[in-house]
């Protein structure tokens, strides 16, 4: 498994342990794609590319969740704005609109890169990948939560909000629970 001119493919040394895969030949029983989901994409260049995609996927996920953590905090403040404080309300609504727009822009590459890792590299495919099905179900809940934030923001903008700041404080905890469950599924792979 060599790259141009007999040299190994360039890959930063930070991926050290995983680079040993390039020296491990593909098992004879898996010289082709088969029903078990194994895909023989283990050369160093492909591995490096996959790790870079995974790194950016994690960065975009962390950024997306940062927005989902903060947006309901703005909703808490909006629910507590006293009547007649139009300037404060307008400022908080502007912050919420901008944050929702930016958070949505971060969600697109996060989801796209995750989908590419799943379909393009076969991560989470094959037997023993029940954790991926559970993770995908939770990701759908995160997308629903994101949509719910936009619905709540529209209600706050039109003045038809019927929720108290206490509701938004509890609503703010949902992405924490979802992220915790997703991380546990991805790292521990319990099933």
Secondary structure, DSSP 4 states (H G I P E B T S, - for coil): --BGGGBPPP--GGGHHHHGGGGSPPPGGGSS--TT------SHHHHHHHHHHHHHHHHHHHHHHHHHHHHHHHHHHHHHPPTT-HHHHHHHHHHHHHHHHHHHHHHHHHHHHHHHHHHHH-TT-STT-HHHHHHHHHHHHHHHHHHHHHHHHHHHHHT-----HHHHHHHTTHHHHHHHHHHHHHHH---
